[in-house]
Amino acid sequence: MNKSELIDAVAKESGLTKADAAKAVDAFTSVVKTALKADDTITLVGFGTFKVAERAERQGLNPKTREAITIPAARVPKFTPGKGLKDALVAPAKAGKAKKK
């Protein structure tokens, strides 16, 4: 799903116009970016948590030359799914399997 498909889905689900749904999606992404830049954590109970993780400096290989390189430390965004989201994804898979006797 790309951004325009997400906007269409939000508009359909919420009853908003596409223009209002686009504003809502843009506002959400802007708030998440701003919060993560400020090293804040966003927790949506039942959905998940957005936070910043520290990635340590590490050694890697240049794939073209096979030369060892140092990959610098970085701050990266991280999403951890919540129980409600996990359960929503697991439940249909379990329901589709028949028990063997």
Buried (B, 14 or more C-beta within 10 A) or exposed (E): EEEEEEBBEBBEEEEBEEEBBBEBBEEEEEEBEEBBEEEEEBEEEEBBBBBBEEEEEEEEEEEEEEEEEEEEEEEEEBEEEBEEBEEEEEEEEEEEEEEEE
